[in-house]
Amino acid sequence: MTEKVSTGIYPPYFNTYVSLVENEEMNSLLRKEAEEAEHLFSSIPDEKWLYKYKANKWTVKEVLQHITDTERVFNFRALAFSRRDPNTFPSFNENEYTKNSNANNRNPKDLLAEFLAVRKSTQLLFHGFSDEQLNAIGKASSNEMSVKGIGYIISGHFAHHVKILKERYL
């Protein structure tokens, strides 16, 4: 019988993401997803990068930029919580971030390189946390979450969007 990996503390609305990755070890998951991202996004034809599966949805470029932006926001939260920052951090509006990202005017290779750089930073950040730091709890949007929970949110968020890309875009 396989023992379930502890995914830390996070608000229930992140279950959709975390359930996609909950049985894997975080550091190997982060590494594996970076390899998957490089393979997947490098294989997208030029004509697909501005594709939307519905009028009010994001393009492939915007999805990749959204994944990168979200990972940056959550990395900051993980760092702050691990350092016992007592502040409650605000939510961020993913639609405003995307609308103002300029992603559609950027080169896909640059978007991918940026994501891979952020992911490498994520890997190093989480690899460096002690068990005590991984269990540290902070507040964002008035919800408590642990540093470890944030790591699983980051991975699950990536997995969620890759699943949507494969099902609806590619």
N, C-alpha and C positions, 0 to 999 in steps of 0.2 A: 504494500500500500504506500502511495506517495504522500508525503506530508505537504500540505499547502504552505506556500511561502507567505510570510507576513508582509502585507502591503502597507502597513502603517495606518495612520488616521487621516481621513479626508471626508468632506461633505458627501452625503449620499448621491447628489446629482452627478458626481464623477464616476459612479459605478459603471456607467456605460463604457467608459474608457478603461478603467482598471480591470474590469472583467475580461477584457481582451488579452491581458498580459499577466494576470495574477498568479499564475503557476510557474513563473520564470524568475530566475535570479536577476536582480536589477542591472548590475554592471555588465553581464553578458548580454542582456536584452538591449541595453543602450548601444553596445558595440554591433550586435547583429542588425539592429535597425539602421545604423549608419551605412552598413554594407548594402542593405536592401534599398535604401534611399538612393545611393549612388547608382546601383544597377537600374532601378525603376526609372528615375528621372533622366538618366543618360539615354534611355531607350525611347523616350517620348519624341515622336516626329515633330518637326517645327510647326506644322499646321495645327497641331493639337494644343499648343501652349495657351492659345487665347480662346479655346473652346469652353462653352458653358452648356450644361445639359438642360438648363432652363433659363429663361430670361433674367430672373432675379437671383441667380446663383453666381458663385465666383468662378473665375477662369482657373485653369491649372496653375498658371503663374501666381495668382492670388492665393490659391490653396497652399502652395509651397511657402509663400511669404508668410501666410497666417501661421503655419506650423512653426516657422522660424521665430516669428514675433512672440508667439505664445510660449515657446520654450525659453526665450530670453526673460520674459516676465516671471515665469515660474522659477527659473534659476536664481533670479534676484530674491524671490521670496524664500527659497531654500537657503541661500546664503544668509539672509537676514535672520531667519528662524534659528539656524545653526549657531549664530553668534548671539543668540538670546536678545534680539532687538525687541523691545516691548511694544512697539507701534503696531497698530492694526493697519494693514495695507488695503488700499482701495481695489475695487474690481477694475477690470479694463473692458472697454467696449470693443469686442472683436470686429464688429462691422465698421466702426469708425476707423480703427487701425487699418483695416483692409482698404477701405475707401481712400485713405490718405497714404497708402504705402508706395504708390508709384510702381507697383509690381509689373503691371502690363507694359510699361515702357522699358523694362529691364531685360537684359540678356539672360536666357534660361541657364546658361552655364554659370553666370555670376550668382543667380539665385541659389543654384545647387551648391556652389562653393561656399556661399554664406551659410546655408543650412549646415553643411558638413563642418564648418569652423565652429559654429555654435554648438553642434552636437559633440564635437571633440572637447569643447570647454565643459559641456555637461558631464561627459564621461570623467574628466579629470576632477571636476568639482565633487561629484558623488563618490568617486573612488577615494578621495581624500577625507571624507567624513568618517569620524569614529562612530561606534554604535551609539554612544551617548548623543552625538550630534544628529544622527539619523532619527533618533526618537524625540528630539526637541520639537516642541509644539509652538506654533504661532498663529496669528489670526490674519485672515485676508477676507474682505467683504463680510466681516463679522462672523466668519466660520473658522473653527479651529482645524488645523491640519498639521501633520508632522512632516519633517523633512523627507522621511522615507515615503510617506504618502504622496508628496509632490513628485518624487522620482517616478513612481508608478503612474501618476497622472500624466507626466510628460511622455512616457513610453506609450501609454494607452491612447493618448491624444494623437500621437503619430500613427499608431496602428488603426485607429478609427478613420482618419483621413485617407490613409493608403487604401483601406477597404473601400471607401466611397469612390476614390479615384478609379480603382480597378473595376468596380461595378457600374459606374455611371459615366465615366469620362473616357476610359481607354478601351 
